[in-house]
Amino acid sequence: MKKQIFAVVITLLLATLACTLQNIRLETIDPQIVFISEPVPQNARETELIFKMSGGKFFITPDASELIEGSIKFNVEAWKPEIVRRDNYVEIKQVNPFNIKGFPHSDIENTWELRLTDALPLRLSIEGGASQNIFDLTGLQLSRLNISQGASDTTIRFDAPNPILLQEFKFTTGASSADLHGLGYANFQQMTFSCGAGDYTLDFSGGLNQDASVDIKSGVSNITIVIPAGLKAVVHNRGTVSNVNTRGTWLVSDQTYSTLAEGYTLTINLNVSVGNINLNYEE
């Protein structure tokens, strides 16, 4: 009898919760578009760009005639973007993006489509929640790149060399998927990649201008590392993951994997707990 009463109570609670959730769906408005046109600073010095979005779709491409050009389309009033400007600093953010009443649903829209200039050095920071991202950073002058996201699906491309040294390169995400292409073109010395459960590809195509190192930290994930032909790479497996798969010719000694190439060295430090590591050397 007690079990039957308990089951009835649970059923009533779930029914009440379902009705409550339906009543607090995130309220939407008619779609709004904010057009972005931020001029290049007259002094043409290094400029800091910070983008903070709540989640949705985010596209970045190069070749803007201004510092930043594009549009932001949204239909949640709390997500109206705000622009903060001072000297060589521009921040575009959504006002209180997480202080909303209700739960997201399929009808909401939050799409950022921005183009950035390649005319001056940039310190670029991107913060976001659950999102779909395509960032084409080809040819931009990046001195710092810091990307921090929640659960997301992200593609990053470098199809031509970064003209200046990328002094800081950090990528942090939750349970996600990410494809990073042309990392050799990024022109970095030190890169940090931290991720939650998911599938990740780090493709180091492009030439190194100096020795470079990458620290990869993850819990449960599948990580594929692509090393182009002729690149000297040394991969240290410092975590507990034992499932390391290789393609191409690697010299293996204990938990260190090396390609038989000369020149600048790419050193990768793996700290992965559980999952699969795929090391692909494209000879």
N, C-alpha and C positions, 0 to 999 in steps of 0.2 A: 504494500500500500504506500509506504514512504517513497519508494522508487517511482511509483506512478505519479504521486503528487509532485515530486522533484522534476519529473519529465514535463509535467504540465506547466510548472513555474518557468522552466527554461524556455519552453515554447512561447509562452506569453512574453518573456523578456526579449527574445529574439524578434518576435513580431513587433513589439514596441520599438526596439532599436531600428528595425528596418523602416518603420514609419518615420522615426526621428531623422534618420539619414536622408530620406527622401525630402523631408521638409527643410533640411539645411544644405541642400545642394548649392554650390557656389553660384551666386547670382551673376548673370551676364548682362551686358548692355549692347547696344548696336556697335558693330566694329568701328574702332577709331584708328586713325593713322597719324603718327607724328613723323614728319620728315626731318632728317638730320642733315645739317650742312655747317660743319665747324671749320673755320678758316685755319690755314697753316700759320703758326705764330710768326710774326714779322722778324723776330731774331733768329728763326730757323734752328734753334738749339734743341737738344734732346728733350722730348716731351713724354710725359706719363699719361697713359690711357688706362682707365679702369672701367670695366663693364660688369654690372651686377644685374642679373636677371633671375626671375623666380623659377623659370622652367618653361619649356616649349620648344621652339625651333630657332636656332641661331646659326646664321651664315656670315662668314667673313671672307672677303676677297680683297686683292690688292688693287693698285692702279687708280686710286682716287685722285682727282684734281685738287680737292681740299684735304684737310687733315682727316676728317671723317665725313662720309656721305652715306645716305641710305634712308631707311624707314623702319619704324617699329609699329606693328599692327597688333592691337589687343582688344579684348572685349570684356575685361574685368576692370572695373573702375579703380580698384586699389593698385592696379598694375600700370597706371599712367606713368611714363618715364619722366625722370627729372634729370636735368643737365647741370652739372657744377663745373664752373670754369674759373681758373685763376692762373695767370702767367702761362707756364708750360705744363699745364695740368688740365685734363678734361676727364670728368667722371660722368657716366651715364648709368643711372640706376632706376629701379622701380621703387617707388615710395612704399615703405613697409610691405615688401613683397610677401612676407609670411604672416602678416597680421591681417588675415582675411577670415570672413565668417562663411563657413561652408566647406565642402569637399570638391576637388576638381572632378570634372567629367568630360566626356568626349566633345562637348559643344564649345569648350573654351578655346580661345586662340591667343597665342602670344608668340609672334614671329618677328625676329630681328634680322634684318638684311643690311649689313654695313660694309662699306668699302673704306680701306685705309690707305694713307699716302705712303709712298716709298721715298719721299723727298728729304726725310730727316730721321735721325735715330729715335726709336720708340722703346719705352718701357711699358709692356703690355701685360695687364692682369685681367683675367676673366673668372668671374665667380657665378655659379649657377646651380639650380636644383636639378630635378629630373628633366632631361632635355635631349634633343637630337641636334647634333652640332656638326657642321662642316666648316673647317677653318683652313682656307688656302692662304698660307703666309709666304708664298713665293715672292722673293725679291724684296721683301720688307727689310728695313734696317732695324733689327731687333737687338737691343742690348740686354734686355731682361724679358723673360716670358714665364708667367706664373698662371697656371690653369688649375682651378679647384672646383669640383663638381660633385653632385650627388649621383644617384643612379642615372646613367646617361649612355648614349650611343654617339661616339665621337670619331670623326676622321680629321686628321691634321696632315697637311701636305707642304713640303718644301720641294719645289721642282727646279729651283735655281739657287745658287749660293746666297746666303745671308751676307751682305757686303761688309758687315762689321762683326766683331767678336760678341757672341752671345754669352755674357758674363754669368747669367743665372738662368737656369731652365728647370722649372718644377712642374710636374703634372701629378695631381692628386684626384682620385675619384673613388666613389663607393662601388657597390656591385654594378658593374657596367660592362660595356664592350668598347674597345678603342683600336683604331688602326692609325699608326703614325708612319708616314711615308717620307723618304728622302731625308732622314735625320742627319746623314752625313753633310748635307747642305746647310744645316742649321748653324754650323760654325761655333759649336759650344766647346768648352773645356770640361764642365761638370754638369751632369744632368741627374735629376732625382725623379724616379717614377714610383708612385705608391698607389696601390689599387686594392679593391676588394674582390670578391668572387666575380669571375667573368672570363671573357676571351679577349686576348690582347695580342696585337702584332706590332713589333717595333722593327722597322725596315731602315737600315743604316746606309742606304744607297746615297751616293755623293762622295766627294773626296774630303778627307780630313786636312785641315791646315795646321794642326798641331795634335799632340797627344790629347786624348779625351777619355773621360771615365763616366760610367753610368752606374748608379745605385738603384736596384730594383727591389722593392719590398712588397710582398703580397701574402695573403692567407691562402685561400683555396682558389686556384685559377689555372687557366691554360694560357701559356705565354709562348709566342713564336718570335724568335729573333732571327732576322735576315741579315746576313753579312755579304756584301757584294764581292765579286771576284777581285783579288789583289789587295784586299784590306786586311791588315794585320789585326787580329782580334784575340783577346785573352779573356775567357769567361771563368770566373771563380764561383763555384756552387757552395755558398756559405750557409744555406738553409738546410732544412730536413728533407726536402723533396728529393726522391731518388729516381724518379722516372724522367730521365733526360734522354731525348731522342736526337740523333745527329743525322744530317744529310750533307754529303760532301766530305772532304778530307779534313779531319781534325786530329791533332795530337792530344792524347788523353793521358794525364798523369794525376792520380788520385782523383780529386774533384775539380781539376782545372782542365779546360778545353781550349786549345789554341789552333789558329789557322797557320799554315806554313807560308807566310807572306812577309815582306819587308816594308819598311816605311814607318809612318806615324802609327801609334798603337791605340786601339780602342779597348779599354779595360772595362769589363762588365762584372759587377758584383751582385750575385743573385742571393736574395734572402727570402725564399719562398717556402712556406710550410707544407702545403699539400697541393697536388695538381700535376700538370705536365709541362715540361720545358722542351721546346723544339728548337734546335740550333741548325739553321740552314745556311750553308756556305755555298754561294753560287759561283762555282768554278768556271 
